[in-house]
Amino acid sequence: MSFGCLCPCLLLLACSPAPPPGSPGQFTEVTHQAGINFTHYNGAQGDYYYVETFGSGAAFFDYDQDGWQDLFLANGAYLSGQRPDPPPTSHLYRNRRDGTFADVTSATGIGHLGYAMGCAAADYDEDGDQDLYLSCFGPNAMYRNDGGYFAEVGRQLGVDDPRWGVSCGFLDYDQDGDLDLFVVNYVDFSLERNPVCRRGEIRSYCEPTTYEPTNSVLYRNDGQHFSDVSQEAGITLKGRGLGVVFFDYDQDGDTDIYVANDGMMNFLYENRGGLFVENGLQAGGRYNRDGHAGAGMGVDFGDFDRDGNQDLIVTNFSQETNTLYHNNGQGHFEDITPQVGLVEPSYLPLGFGVCFVDYDKDMDLDLFVANGHVMDRIAEVDSSLLYAQANQLLRNEEGRSFTDVSALAGPDMAVRNVGRAAVVADYDNDGDPDVLVTTEAGPPRLLRNDEGNRNHWLSVELVGKAPRDALGARVAVEASGVRQVRERHSGGSYLSSQDPRLHFGLGANTHARVEVRWPGGQVQQLGEVAADQFLRLVEP
């Protein structure tokens, strides 16, 4: 069996003291000290335009190829009333490699002026650097990375859909070696058609059922252009989509698509040789355990019980619950939310961004949820609910259940925010995953993971042949008889793009065995590799 290139990158061990055994670790907000000076602008000036309440996303990606994750923050734009001066723009922050960021928006040409919502980073043109796609309320945009300077080529490439785009991501759906693009559209809304909605006497944002659902878009990469192949590929259903993930749920070697819809059934598009069939009803992913459609917001996948199958988590509205779908490995999902203890902690909060993340490096996937209501005056309608809400950290108890440890994870976890996106990245390269939360009409919150060096870890970067990003590759890491499986993917959570490196907690283990199934099907097996390193693997 041949081996890929093993290239340990710079290793920085956390300097904070190790927490006592059994403690959940601590997250510390470091936004200001990290040099991130950004406030989301939603355009609200009293008109209650529906778009104002959904926030914007963020992307961690290494735009300058120095081995450190940089940060892009999407921003809204002027809608009506008094024009802001200067106009708000999206921002790019370069990682200075010392725990801080520098604003390089102007220097890189990426200061998008439109109403940006979601973002996804990938090397769509296979030239070796990461490009960035923005889904917007208004024309979407593609920023091509030309050696650290970005050129907007959305119209040129045919991906500037003017509808309300939300979450998005890349995948090689037809397995031809280049990256295609999927964009989730939300509803048919315009500023000219803005009905007045109330809850009692209180003016409020309208319900999603006020607006007609619309179609999402699948673009095939044709080299110098993208073609809308939605209809011919089977992406035909209209929905009120907000979240999307791309993963091989049935392990047949190709990438499937799951869309979380707001107030209607979710879609599971099963890939059958480049043609998609919506299989959510048969596979059990459309509805919750009671047969009801939730107000789906964010979505992520991960093997929380370490059985080798990728499970799903979907966040929903307040006074619903988030939904955990267990994948039985036979092509079927089961809602096991009550069995794993997620009903009570998720009933009152309104969840948006959600991530499976092994924050404590104990070899199982925990959950981070960004919370915040969509009604700014919700407390006047229902005293049990709040507009600004605390985010949540839920610790995985060895694949059996989840425990809400938010109150034990430091005072910054108790701070209320109107949370939207949740993005995971090891931004300081210290071996534990950090989280950034975007907020509605407010600053982002960079939560540094100060779990310390109590447990070991491994971070795997994949470089494929075609596509270079190796989207769809599956990595298994085994230590002390415990096998963890991660899948390299784009998008996920809500409006966001995560650190592309695959992070594995290793507990007390100082070595592990690694296996990679590359997108073309080739399996690469490595012997024992040392823990506590960034492992760069190149497809043989």
C-alpha positions in Angstrom: 0.0 0.0 0.0 1.4 3.4 -1.0 1.7 6.3 1.5 1.0 10.0 0.9 3.3 12.8 2.0 3.5 13.2 5.7 4.4 16.8 6.5 3.9 17.8 10.2 3.3 21.6 10.3 4.2 24.0 13.1 2.9 22.7 16.4 1.9 25.1 19.2 0.8 23.6 22.5 -1.8 25.5 24.5 -0.2 27.6 27.2 -3.2 27.7 29.6 -3.2 25.3 32.5 -4.9 22.0 32.1 -8.4 21.8 33.6 -9.0 19.2 36.3 -10.1 15.8 35.2 -13.7 15.7 34.2 -14.1 19.4 33.8 -15.8 20.6 30.5 -13.0 23.1 29.7 -13.5 26.8 29.1 -14.3 29.1 26.2 -13.0 32.7 26.5 -14.3 35.4 24.2 -11.3 37.1 22.6 -12.9 39.1 19.7 -11.6 42.5 20.6 -8.1 41.4 21.7 -7.9 39.3 18.5 -8.2 42.5 16.4 -11.7 41.8 15.0 -13.5 45.1 14.7 -16.7 44.3 12.9 -20.4 44.8 13.5 -23.0 43.2 11.4 -25.3 45.6 9.6 -28.8 44.3 8.8 -30.3 47.5 7.3 -33.1 47.7 9.8 -34.8 51.1 10.1 -38.2 50.2 11.3 -39.7 48.6 8.1 -39.4 45.0 9.4 -38.1 43.7 6.1 -38.0 39.9 6.5 -34.4 39.6 5.4 -33.2 41.8 8.4 -33.6 39.1 11.0 -31.6 36.2 9.5 -28.0 37.4 10.1 -25.0 36.6 8.0 -22.4 33.9 8.0 -18.6 33.5 8.3 -15.9 31.4 6.7 -12.5 30.3 8.1 -10.2 29.5 5.2 -6.5 29.9 4.5 -6.6 32.4 1.6 -2.8 33.2 1.7 -1.7 29.5 2.1 0.5 30.1 5.2 -1.0 27.3 7.2 -3.2 29.5 9.4 -7.0 30.0 9.1 -8.1 33.5 8.0 -11.6 34.8 8.7 -14.2 36.2 6.3 -17.3 37.9 7.8 -20.3 38.4 5.5 -22.3 41.6 6.0 -25.7 43.1 5.1 -26.4 46.3 3.2 -28.6 49.3 2.9 -32.3 48.6 2.4 -34.2 51.8 2.9 -34.2 55.1 4.9 -31.0 56.9 5.7 -28.0 55.5 3.8 -25.0 54.7 6.1 -21.8 56.5 5.4 -19.4 54.8 4.7 -21.5 51.9 3.3 -21.1 48.6 5.1 -19.0 45.9 3.5 -18.1 42.3 4.2 -14.6 41.9 5.7 -11.6 39.6 5.4 -9.2 39.3 8.3 -5.7 37.8 7.8 -4.5 35.5 10.6 -1.3 37.1 12.0 -0.2 33.7 13.5 0.0 35.2 17.0 -3.6 34.9 18.0 -4.6 38.1 16.3 -6.0 39.2 12.9 -5.4 42.1 10.5 -8.1 43.6 8.4 -7.1 43.1 4.8 -10.4 43.8 3.1 -9.2 46.7 1.0 -5.9 45.1 0.1 -7.5 42.0 -1.2 -10.4 43.5 -3.0 -13.0 41.4 -1.2 -15.1 44.2 0.3 -18.5 43.0 -1.0 -21.1 45.8 -0.9 -24.2 43.6 -1.5 -26.4 42.0 1.1 -24.3 38.9 1.8 -25.8 36.0 3.7 -23.9 32.7 3.3 -20.4 31.9 2.3 -18.4 28.9 1.2 -14.6 28.6 0.5 -13.1 26.1 -2.0 -10.6 25.9 -4.9 -13.3 25.8 -7.6 -10.8 26.5 -10.4 -8.1 24.1 -9.2 -5.3 26.6 -9.2 -4.1 25.9 -5.7 -5.7 28.7 -3.7 -9.1 29.1 -2.0 -11.9 31.0 -3.7 -15.0 32.3 -1.9 -18.7 32.1 -2.9 -21.3 34.4 -1.4 -25.0 33.8 -1.4 -26.9 37.0 -1.0 -30.3 38.8 -0.8 -29.7 40.0 -4.4 -27.1 38.8 -6.9 -24.8 36.1 -5.5 -21.0 36.6 -6.0 -17.9 34.5 -6.7 -14.6 35.9 -5.6 -11.8 34.2 -7.4 -8.5 34.2 -5.5 -5.7 35.3 -7.8 -2.7 34.9 -5.5 -4.2 36.7 -2.5 -6.2 39.3 -4.5 -9.9 38.5 -5.2 -11.7 39.3 -8.4 -15.5 39.1 -8.5 -16.5 36.7 -11.4 -20.0 35.6 -10.4 -21.7 37.0 -13.5 -18.9 35.8 -15.8 -19.3 32.2 -14.4 -23.1 32.2 -14.4 -23.6 31.9 -10.7 -25.1 35.3 -9.8 -28.6 34.2 -9.1 -30.5 37.3 -7.9 -32.9 35.5 -5.6 -32.6 35.3 -1.8 -29.7 32.9 -1.3 -28.8 31.5 2.1 -26.5 28.6 2.9 -24.3 27.2 0.1 -21.4 24.9 -0.5 -19.3 22.9 -3.0 -19.3 19.3 -3.9 -18.3 17.0 -6.7 -21.7 15.5 -7.3 -20.9 13.9 -10.7 -17.4 12.7 -9.7 -15.7 14.3 -12.6 -12.9 15.8 -10.6 -14.0 19.4 -10.4 -16.1 21.2 -7.8 -19.8 21.9 -8.4 -21.9 24.3 -6.4 -25.2 24.1 -4.5 -27.0 27.2 -3.3 -30.1 27.0 -1.0 -32.7 29.7 -1.7 -35.1 30.7 1.0 -38.4 32.4 0.0 -39.8 34.7 -2.6 -39.5 38.1 -0.9 -38.9 41.6 -2.1 -38.7 45.0 -0.5 -41.6 46.1 -2.7 -43.9 43.4 -1.2 -43.5 43.8 2.5 -46.7 43.0 4.3 -47.3 44.3 7.8 -47.5 41.5 10.3 -48.3 41.7 14.0 -48.5 39.5 17.1 -51.4 41.0 18.9 -50.7 44.8 18.9 -47.0 44.3 18.4 -45.4 44.9 14.9 -43.2 41.9 14.1 -41.5 40.0 11.3 -43.8 37.8 9.4 -44.1 34.1 9.6 -42.3 32.1 6.9 -45.7 30.8 5.6 -46.4 34.4 4.5 -44.0 33.9 1.6 -43.8 31.3 -1.2 -41.0 28.7 -1.1 -38.6 28.7 -4.0 -36.1 26.4 -5.7 -32.5 25.7 -4.7 -29.9 25.6 -7.4 -27.3 23.0 -8.4 -24.5 24.3 -10.7 -22.3 22.0 -12.6 -18.7 23.1 -13.1 -17.9 23.1 -16.8 -14.4 24.5 -16.5 -14.8 28.2 -17.5 -18.5 28.4 -16.6 -21.1 26.9 -14.3 -24.4 25.5 -15.7 -27.7 25.3 -13.8 -28.5 21.6 -13.9 -31.0 21.6 -11.1 -34.0 20.2 -13.0 -32.1 17.6 -15.1 -30.3 16.4 -12.0 -33.5 16.0 -9.9 -33.2 19.1 -7.6 -36.8 20.0 -8.3 -38.6 20.6 -5.0 -39.5 24.1 -3.7 -38.6 24.7 -0.1 -37.9 27.4 2.5 -34.3 26.2 2.8 -31.9 27.7 5.4 -29.3 25.0 6.1 -27.5 22.5 4.0 -24.9 19.7 4.4 -23.2 17.5 1.8 -22.2 14.0 2.9 -22.3 10.3 1.8 -25.1 9.2 4.2 -25.5 5.8 2.6 -21.8 5.1 2.0 -22.2 4.3 -1.6 -19.3 6.5 -2.7 -21.0 9.6 -3.8 -22.2 12.8 -2.1 -25.8 13.3 -1.0 -27.5 16.6 0.0 -29.6 17.4 3.0 -31.5 20.7 3.2 -33.1 22.0 6.4 -36.4 23.8 5.6 -38.2 26.4 7.6 -41.6 25.2 8.6 -41.9 22.4 6.1 -40.4 19.0 5.4 -36.7 18.7 5.1 -35.2 17.3 1.9 -32.8 14.4 1.6 -31.5 14.3 -2.0 -29.9 10.9 -2.5 -27.3 10.8 -5.2 -27.7 8.0 -7.6 -24.9 8.2 -10.1 -25.2 12.0 -10.6 -29.0 12.0 -10.5 -30.8 13.0 -7.3 -33.9 11.4 -5.8 -35.6 13.0 -2.8 -35.6 10.1 -0.4 -36.4 11.9 2.9 -39.6 10.0 3.6 -38.2 6.6 3.1 -34.9 7.4 4.8 -36.6 9.0 7.8 -35.1 12.5 7.5 -38.1 14.6 6.5 -39.9 14.9 9.8 -39.3 14.6 13.5 -40.4 11.6 15.6 -44.0 12.9 15.8 -44.3 13.2 12.0 -44.1 17.0 12.1 -42.0 19.4 10.1 -39.8 21.7 12.3 -38.6 25.2 11.6 -35.3 23.9 10.3 -32.4 26.5 10.6 -29.0 25.0 10.8 -27.7 21.5 10.2 -24.5 19.4 10.6 -23.5 15.8 10.4 -21.1 13.7 12.4 -20.7 10.2 13.8 -21.6 11.0 17.4 -21.8 7.4 18.6 -18.7 6.2 16.7 -20.5 3.4 14.8 -19.0 4.5 11.5 -22.2 6.2 10.2 -22.8 9.9 9.8 -25.7 11.2 11.9 -27.6 14.5 11.5 -28.4 17.4 13.9 -31.0 20.0 12.9 -31.8 23.1 14.9 -35.3 24.4 15.1 -37.5 27.1 16.5 -38.1 27.9 20.1 -40.8 25.7 21.7 -39.9 23.0 19.3 -36.7 20.9 19.9 -33.6 20.4 17.9 -33.6 17.0 16.2 -30.9 14.4 16.3 -31.3 11.8 13.5 -29.4 8.6 14.1 -28.0 6.9 11.0 -28.4 3.1 11.3 -26.1 2.3 8.4 -28.8 0.8 6.4 -29.9 4.0 4.7 -32.3 5.0 7.4 -32.5 7.8 10.0 -34.3 7.7 13.3 -35.1 10.7 15.5 -33.6 9.8 18.9 -33.7 13.3 20.4 -35.4 12.2 23.6 -33.1 9.2 24.1 -30.0 11.3 24.1 -31.3 14.0 26.4 -31.7 16.9 23.9 -35.4 17.7 24.4 -35.2 19.8 27.5 -32.1 21.8 26.7 -33.3 22.7 23.2 -37.0 23.4 23.8 -36.9 27.1 24.7 -33.8 28.3 22.8 -34.1 29.1 19.1 -31.2 27.4 17.5 -29.4 28.6 14.3 -25.8 27.5 13.7 -24.8 24.1 15.0 -21.6 22.1 14.9 -20.4 18.6 15.9 -17.1 19.3 17.5 -14.9 17.3 19.9 -14.0 20.4 22.0 -12.6 18.5 24.9 -10.6 16.0 22.7 -12.0 12.9 24.5 -12.6 11.0 21.2 -16.3 11.8 20.8 -18.3 14.6 19.1 -19.9 17.2 21.3 -22.4 19.8 20.1 -22.2 23.6 20.0 -25.4 25.5 19.2 -25.7 29.3 18.5 -29.0 30.6 19.8 -31.1 33.8 19.3 -34.7 34.6 18.5 -36.0 36.2 15.3 -38.5 38.5 17.0 -36.9 41.5 18.6 -39.9 42.0 20.9 -40.6 38.4 21.7 -40.5 38.9 25.5 -43.5 41.2 25.1 -45.4 38.3 23.5 -44.2 35.4 25.6 -42.4 36.1 28.9 -40.7 32.7 28.8 -38.7 33.7 25.7 -35.9 36.1 25.1 -34.5 37.8 21.9 -30.9 37.5 23.0 -30.1 34.0 24.3 -27.1 32.1 25.6 -25.3 29.7 23.3 -25.0 26.1 24.3 -22.3 23.5 24.7 -23.5 19.9 25.0 -21.0 17.3 26.0 -21.2 13.8 24.5 -21.3 11.1 27.1 -19.5 8.4 25.2 -22.2 8.2 22.4 -25.0 7.5 24.8 -26.4 11.0 25.6 -25.6 14.7 25.8 -25.2 16.9 28.9 -25.6 20.6 28.8 -22.3 21.9 30.3 -22.7 25.5 29.1 -22.8 26.8 32.7 -19.5 25.1 33.4 -17.7 26.3 30.3 -16.7 29.7 31.5 -18.6 33.0 32.0 -18.4 34.0 28.3 -20.7 31.0 27.5 -23.4 32.6 29.7 -23.4 35.8 27.7 -26.6 36.3 25.8 -26.4 37.1 22.1 -28.7 37.0 19.0 -26.7 34.2 17.6 -26.8 33.1 14.0 -23.8 31.3 12.4 -21.5 29.0 14.4 -18.1 28.3 12.8 -15.5 25.9 14.1 -11.7 26.4 13.4 -8.5 26.0 15.3 -7.6 29.6 14.5 -4.6 29.7 16.9 -3.2 26.3 15.8 -2.9 25.1 19.4 -4.7 21.8 18.7 -8.1 22.4 20.1 -11.1 23.7 18.1 -12.3 27.2 18.7 -15.8 28.6 17.8 -16.9 31.9 16.2 -20.5 33.0 16.5 -22.0 35.7 14.3 -24.8 37.8 15.8 -27.7 39.7 14.3 -26.9 43.4 14.0 -24.0 43.0 16.4 -20.3 42.0 16.6 -19.1 38.4 16.1 -18.0 36.5 19.2 -14.7 34.6 18.9 -14.7 31.9 21.6 -11.2 30.6 22.2 -11.0 27.1 23.5 -8.9 27.0 26.6 -9.3 23.3 27.2 -5.5 23.0 27.5 -3.3 20.0 26.9 -5.1 17.5 29.1 -5.9 15.4 26.0 -4.0 14.7 22.8 -5.2 15.4 19.2 -4.6 15.0 15.5 -5.5 17.5 12.7 -5.6 16.1 9.2 -5.3 18.3 6.1 -6.1 16.6 2.8 -4.7 17.5 -0.7 -6.4 15.5 -3.4 -5.6 15.0 -7.1 -9.0 16.0 -8.5 -10.5 17.8 -6.8 -7.6 19.3 -4.8 -9.9 20.0 -1.9 -10.7 16.3 -1.6 -14.3 17.0 -0.8 -16.0 13.7 0.0 -12.9 12.0 1.3 -13.4 10.0 4.5 -10.8 9.8 7.2 -10.8 7.2 10.0 -8.5 7.5 13.0 -8.2 4.6 15.4 -6.6 4.6 18.9 -7.1 2.2 21.8 -9.8 0.4 19.8 -11.8 3.5 19.3 -12.4 4.4 15.6 -13.5 7.9 14.7 -14.7 8.7 11.2 -14.9 12.2 9.7 -15.8 13.3 6.2 -14.2 16.3 4.4 -17.1 18.5 3.3 -18.1 22.1 2.4 -20.7 24.3 4.1 -22.7 23.1 7.1 -24.0 24.8 10.3 -25.8 27.9 9.0 -24.5 30.3 6.3 -20.9 29.2 7.1 -17.7 27.5 6.0 -15.6 25.6 8.6 -11.9 25.0 9.0 -11.1 22.4 6.2 -8.8 20.4 8.4 -10.3 17.4 10.1 -9.8 17.5 13.9 -9.7 14.4 16.0 -9.4 14.2 19.8 -7.3 11.4 21.0 -7.7 11.4 24.8 -4.7 9.9 26.5 -3.4 8.3 23.3 0.0 9.5 22.0 -0.3 7.7 18.7 -3.0 6.7 16.3 -3.6 4.8 13.0 -5.0 6.7 10.1 -6.9 5.5 7.0 -8.1 7.7 4.1 -10.7 6.8 1.5 -10.1 9.4 -1.2 -13.0 10.6 -3.4 -12.0 8.3 -6.3 -12.3 5.3 -4.0 -8.6 4.6 -3.3 -7.9 3.6 0.3 -4.7 4.8 1.9 -3.6 3.3 5.2 -0.9 4.7 7.5 0.8 3.0 10.3 1.2 4.6 13.7 1.5 8.4 13.6 2.3 10.7 16.5 -0.4 12.7 18.2 -0.4 16.5 18.6 0.5 17.4 15.1 -1.0 18.8 11.9 -0.8 16.0 9.4 -0.8 17.0 5.7 -1.7 14.1 3.4 -1.4 14.2 -0.3 -3.4 11.7 -2.4 -1.0 9.1 -3.9 
